[in-house]
Amino acid sequence: MPTDPAILAQLQTLWGEPVTEATAEANSEAAFVPSEWQPSPIPPARLANSPATWDASTLELVTWFQSHRDRLPVELFCLWPGAWVVDAALFYRSLDGDIASGPEGPRGRYGGLAHDLKRLRDLK
């Protein structure tokens, strides 16, 4: 912590109370690291030998997609307002790739895959 008298004097001006090395140490900790800025605890990591699994709702959507593949639209369709699927075969291959990436893949992890599958299921 600062030991220079000029810096301690500046701190006293800012804090409006006498500042010593001990109070500067204590006050700087409180002043510059508010409790809401403290990092949140890191959730426990998955064990390396335990594979990630889909949550129940996403697993249901993946199973639905794979079992209804032959009954899905093949022509141009609107997945949600403003999102048109022009090439259905390419879209389904993309979903297959997301499923193959698993729950740790980007669209599995952040919910994009589940969202698209849910919207696709709602079309029927």
ChimeraX attribute file (.defattr): number of C-alpha atoms within 10 A of each C-alpha:
attribute: neighborCount
match mode: 1-to-1
recipient: residues
	/A:1	10
	/A:2	13
	/A:3	11
	/A:4	9
	/A:5	12
	/A:6	10
	/A:7	13
	/A:8	19
	/A:9	15
	/A:10	12
	/A:11	19
	/A:12	15
	/A:13	12
	/A:14	9
	/A:15	13
	/A:16	9
	/A:17	11
	/A:18	12
	/A:19	19
	/A:20	16
	/A:21	14
	/A:22	11
	/A:23	13
	/A:24	21
	/A:25	14
	/A:26	12
	/A:27	15
	/A:28	12
	/A:29	11
	/A:30	11
	/A:31	12
	/A:32	9
	/A:33	11
	/A:34	9
	/A:35	9
	/A:36	7
	/A:37	8
	/A:38	8
	/A:39	7
	/A:40	7
	/A:41	6
	/A:42	6
	/A:43	6
	/A:44	6
	/A:45	6
	/A:46	9
	/A:47	8
	/A:48	7
	/A:49	6
	/A:50	7
	/A:51	11
	/A:52	12
	/A:53	11
	/A:54	16
	/A:55	9
	/A:56	9
	/A:57	11
	/A:58	19
	/A:59	15
	/A:60	14
	/A:61	19
	/A:62	20
	/A:63	11
	/A:64	14
	/A:65	20
	/A:66	12
	/A:67	10
	/A:68	11
	/A:69	10
	/A:70	9
	/A:71	9
	/A:72	15
	/A:73	14
	/A:74	13
	/A:75	10
	/A:76	11
	/A:77	15
	/A:78	13
	/A:79	17
	/A:80	13
	/A:81	6
	/A:82	7
	/A:83	9
	/A:84	12
	/A:85	18
	/A:86	13
	/A:87	12
	/A:88	16
	/A:89	14
	/A:90	11
	/A:91	12
	/A:92	17
	/A:93	11
	/A:94	13
	/A:95	20
	/A:96	16
	/A:97	13
	/A:98	19
	/A:99	20
	/A:100	11
	/A:101	14
	/A:102	18
	/A:103	21
	/A:104	15
	/A:105	15
	/A:106	13
	/A:107	19
	/A:108	19
	/A:109	14
	/A:110	12
	/A:111	13
	/A:112	14
	/A:113	24
	/A:114	22
	/A:115	15
	/A:116	16
	/A:117	19
	/A:118	19
	/A:119	14
	/A:120	18
	/A:121	15
	/A:122	10
	/A:123	13
	/A:124	8
